[in-house]
Amino acid sequence: MSDRKRIRAAILDLLQSRDSDASICPSEAARAVFDDWRPHMDEVRDVAADMAMDDEVYATQGSDRVSVTDASGPIRLRLVDHPDADGSD
């Protein structure tokens, strides 16, 4: 499995294992995939940006929703709520 796929899977696994309104730091996904995780943070943010473009996750700084690619400094990732996904509204 490619690193990008492993990162995406780690982001989803971490978020889906928590409360629906919980968030993660991208470094948590990096730590889950790589022993030496710091050099991979740009790649993790790139994968998170792709996931945001695909409407899977979104990023926040404090209570503000931000662009993964435009944000400077620490961000948190959250799952996008898709109420129709389980067949209910």
KOLZA-508589 format. One record per residue: residue number from 1; residue in one letter; x, y, z negated of N, C-alpha, C in turn. Coordinates in nm, 2 decimals, decimal comma. Each point is the difference from the previous one (the first is absolute). Example, Ala and Ser with C-alpha at 12.3 -4.5 7.8 and 13.67 -1.06 7.14 Angstrom:
% residues 2
{node 1 "A" {1,32 -0,57 -0,78} {-0,09 0,12 0,00} {0,09 0,12 0,00}}
{node 2 "S" {-0,04 0,11 0,07} {0,09 0,11 0,00} {-0,08 0,11 -0,08}}
This chain:
% residues 89
{node 1 "M" {0,09 -0,12 0,00} {-0,09 0,12 0,00} {0,09 0,12 0,00}}
{node 2 "S" {-0,03 0,10 0,08} {0,08 0,12 0,01} {-0,01 0,08 -0,13}}
{node 3 "D" {0,09 0,09 -0,02} {0,00 0,09 -0,12} {-0,12 0,08 0,00}}
{node 4 "R" {-0,04 0,06 0,11} {-0,12 0,08 0,01} {-0,13 -0,07 -0,04}}
{node 5 "K" {-0,01 -0,13 0,04} {-0,12 -0,08 -0,04} {0,01 -0,03 -0,14}}
{node 6 "R" {0,12 -0,03 -0,06} {0,01 -0,03 -0,14} {-0,04 0,13 -0,08}}
{node 7 "I" {0,05 0,11 0,04} {-0,04 0,13 -0,07} {-0,15 0,02 0,00}}
{node 8 "R" {-0,06 -0,01 0,12} {-0,14 0,02 0,01} {-0,08 -0,10 -0,09}}
{node 9 "A" {0,04 -0,13 0,00} {-0,06 -0,10 -0,09} {0,02 0,04 -0,14}}
{node 10 "A" {0,12 0,05 -0,04} {0,02 0,03 -0,14} {-0,09 0,12 -0,04}}
{node 11 "I" {-0,01 0,10 0,08} {-0,09 0,12 -0,03} {-0,14 -0,05 -0,02}}
{node 12 "L" {-0,05 -0,08 0,09} {-0,14 -0,05 -0,01} {-0,02 -0,09 -0,12}}
{node 13 "D" {0,10 -0,09 -0,03} {-0,01 -0,09 -0,11} {0,00 0,08 -0,13}}
{node 14 "L" {0,08 0,10 -0,01} {0,01 0,08 -0,12} {-0,13 0,08 -0,03}}
{node 15 "L" {-0,05 0,06 0,11} {-0,12 0,08 -0,01} {-0,12 -0,09 -0,03}}
{node 16 "Q" {-0,01 -0,11 0,07} {-0,12 -0,09 -0,02} {0,00 -0,07 -0,13}}
{node 17 "S" {0,11 -0,01 -0,07} {0,01 -0,06 -0,13} {-0,04 0,09 -0,11}}
{node 18 "R" {-0,03 0,13 0,03} {-0,03 0,10 -0,10} {-0,14 0,04 0,01}}
{node 19 "D" {-0,05 0,09 -0,09} {-0,13 0,06 0,01} {-0,01 0,07 0,13}}
{node 20 "S" {-0,12 0,01 0,05} {-0,03 0,07 0,13} {0,05 0,14 0,01}}
{node 21 "D" {0,01 0,07 -0,12} {0,04 0,14 0,00} {0,14 0,02 -0,04}}
{node 22 "A" {0,08 -0,11 -0,01} {0,14 0,00 -0,04} {0,09 0,04 0,12}}
{node 23 "S" {0,12 0,04 -0,03} {0,09 0,03 0,10} {0,14 -0,06 -0,03}}
{node 24 "I" {0,09 0,00 0,10} {0,13 -0,05 -0,02} {0,10 0,10 0,05}}
{node 25 "C" {0,12 0,00 -0,06} {0,11 0,07 0,06} {0,06 -0,09 0,11}}
{node 26 "P" {0,04 0,06 0,11} {0,06 -0,08 0,11} {0,13 -0,08 -0,05}}
{node 27 "S" {0,06 0,05 -0,10} {0,12 -0,07 -0,06} {-0,04 -0,14 -0,05}}
{node 28 "E" {-0,12 -0,01 -0,05} {-0,05 -0,13 -0,05} {0,00 -0,10 0,11}}
{node 29 "A" {-0,04 0,04 0,12} {0,00 -0,09 0,11} {0,14 -0,03 0,04}}
{node 30 "A" {0,09 0,10 0,00} {0,14 -0,02 0,04} {0,06 -0,10 -0,10}}
{node 31 "R" {-0,03 0,01 -0,13} {0,06 -0,09 -0,10} {-0,05 -0,14 0,02}}
{node 32 "A" {-0,13 -0,01 0,04} {-0,06 -0,14 0,02} {0,07 -0,07 0,12}}
{node 33 "V" {0,05 0,08 0,09} {0,05 -0,07 0,13} {0,16 -0,01 0,00}}
{node 34 "F" {0,06 0,10 -0,06} {0,15 0,00 0,01} {0,07 0,01 -0,14}}
{node 35 "D" {0,10 -0,08 -0,02} {0,08 0,01 -0,12} {0,07 0,14 -0,01}}
{node 36 "D" {0,06 0,04 0,11} {0,06 0,13 0,01} {-0,10 0,09 0,07}}
{node 37 "W" {-0,09 0,06 -0,07} {-0,12 0,06 0,06} {0,02 0,14 0,04}}
{node 38 "R" {0,08 0,08 -0,06} {0,01 0,14 0,03} {0,04 0,03 0,14}}
{node 39 "P" {0,09 -0,07 0,07} {0,03 0,03 0,14} {-0,12 -0,02 0,09}}
{node 40 "H" {-0,11 -0,07 -0,05} {-0,11 -0,03 0,09} {-0,12 0,09 -0,02}}
{node 41 "M" {0,02 0,11 -0,08} {-0,12 0,09 -0,03} {-0,05 0,07 0,12}}
{node 42 "D" {0,09 0,04 0,10} {-0,05 0,06 0,12} {-0,09 -0,09 0,08}}
{node 43 "E" {0,05 -0,13 0,01} {-0,08 -0,10 0,07} {-0,14 -0,02 -0,07}}
{node 44 "V" {0,00 -0,01 -0,13} {-0,12 -0,02 -0,07} {-0,10 0,12 0,03}}
{node 45 "R" {0,05 0,12 -0,01} {-0,08 0,11 0,03} {-0,05 0,00 0,15}}
{node 46 "D" {0,08 -0,04 0,09} {-0,04 -0,02 0,14} {-0,11 -0,10 0,02}}
{node 47 "V" {0,01 -0,11 -0,07} {-0,11 -0,10 0,00} {-0,13 0,06 -0,06}}
{node 48 "A" {0,02 0,07 -0,11} {-0,12 0,06 -0,07} {-0,06 0,10 0,10}}
{node 49 "A" {0,08 0,08 0,07} {-0,05 0,10 0,10} {-0,08 -0,07 0,11}}
{node 50 "D" {0,05 -0,12 0,05} {-0,07 -0,07 0,10} {-0,14 -0,06 -0,06}}
{node 51 "M" {0,01 -0,04 -0,12} {-0,12 -0,05 -0,07} {-0,11 0,11 -0,02}}
{node 52 "A" {0,05 0,12 -0,03} {-0,09 0,12 -0,01} {-0,06 0,03 0,13}}
{node 53 "M" {0,08 -0,01 0,11} {-0,05 0,03 0,13} {-0,11 -0,10 0,04}}
{node 54 "D" {0,02 -0,13 -0,05} {-0,10 -0,10 0,03} {-0,12 0,00 -0,10}}
{node 55 "D" {0,00 0,10 -0,09} {-0,11 0,02 -0,10} {-0,01 -0,12 -0,10}}
{node 56 "E" {0,12 -0,05 -0,04} {0,01 -0,10 -0,10} {0,03 0,05 -0,14}}
{node 57 "V" {0,09 0,10 0,00} {0,04 0,07 -0,12} {0,00 0,15 0,02}}
{node 58 "Y" {0,01 0,07 -0,11} {0,02 0,15 0,01} {0,10 0,03 -0,12}}
{node 59 "A" {0,06 0,12 0,02} {0,10 0,04 -0,10} {-0,05 0,12 -0,08}}
{node 60 "T" {0,04 0,01 -0,12} {-0,03 0,11 -0,09} {0,12 0,05 -0,07}}
{node 61 "Q" {0,00 0,13 -0,03} {0,09 0,07 -0,09} {-0,08 0,07 -0,11}}
{node 62 "G" {0,00 -0,05 -0,12} {-0,09 0,05 -0,10} {-0,14 -0,05 0,05}}
{node 63 "S" {-0,09 0,10 0,00} {-0,14 -0,04 0,04} {-0,02 0,04 0,15}}
{node 64 "D" {0,10 0,05 0,07} {-0,02 0,04 0,14} {0,04 -0,11 0,09}}
{node 65 "R" {-0,09 -0,02 0,10} {0,03 -0,09 0,11} {0,10 0,07 0,10}}
{node 66 "V" {0,11 -0,08 0,03} {0,11 0,06 0,08} {0,03 -0,10 0,12}}
{node 67 "S" {0,07 0,06 0,10} {0,05 -0,09 0,10} {0,13 -0,06 -0,04}}
{node 68 "V" {0,01 -0,13 0,02} {0,12 -0,08 -0,04} {0,12 0,06 0,07}}
{node 69 "T" {-0,01 0,04 0,13} {0,11 0,05 0,07} {0,04 0,14 -0,03}}
{node 70 "D" {-0,09 0,08 -0,04} {0,02 0,14 -0,03} {0,04 0,03 -0,15}}
{node 71 "A" {-0,04 -0,09 -0,09} {0,02 0,02 -0,14} {0,15 0,00 -0,03}}
{node 72 "S" {0,04 0,09 -0,09} {0,13 -0,01 -0,05} {-0,01 -0,03 -0,15}}
{node 73 "G" {0,09 -0,08 -0,05} {-0,01 -0,04 -0,14} {-0,08 -0,13 -0,01}}
{node 74 "P" {-0,03 -0,04 -0,13} {-0,06 -0,12 -0,03} {-0,15 0,00 0,05}}
{node 75 "I" {-0,04 -0,11 0,05} {-0,14 -0,02 0,04} {-0,05 -0,13 -0,07}}
{node 76 "R" {-0,13 -0,01 0,00} {-0,07 -0,13 -0,05} {-0,09 -0,04 0,12}}
{node 77 "L" {-0,01 -0,14 0,01} {-0,08 -0,05 0,11} {-0,13 -0,07 -0,06}}
{node 78 "R" {-0,11 0,02 0,07} {-0,13 -0,05 -0,05} {-0,06 -0,07 0,12}}
{node 79 "L" {-0,08 -0,10 -0,02} {-0,08 -0,07 0,10} {-0,11 0,10 0,05}}
{node 80 "V" {-0,03 0,00 0,13} {-0,11 0,07 0,05} {-0,13 -0,08 -0,04}}
{node 81 "D" {-0,10 0,06 -0,05} {-0,12 -0,07 -0,04} {-0,09 -0,02 0,13}}
{node 82 "H" {-0,02 -0,12 0,04} {-0,08 -0,03 0,11} {-0,13 -0,07 -0,05}}
{node 83 "P" {-0,10 0,08 -0,03} {-0,12 -0,06 -0,07} {-0,07 -0,11 0,09}}
{node 84 "D" {0,01 0,01 0,13} {-0,06 -0,09 0,09} {0,07 -0,14 0,01}}
{node 85 "A" {0,12 0,00 -0,05} {0,09 -0,12 0,02} {-0,06 -0,12 -0,06}}
{node 86 "D" {-0,07 0,01 -0,11} {-0,06 -0,12 -0,06} {-0,14 -0,02 0,03}}
{node 87 "G" {-0,05 0,08 0,09} {-0,14 -0,01 0,04} {-0,10 0,08 -0,08}}
{node 88 "S" {0,05 0,07 -0,10} {-0,09 0,09 -0,07} {0,03 0,14 0,02}}
{node 89 "D" {-0,10 0,09 -0,03} {0,03 0,14 0,02} {0,01 0,07 -0,13}}
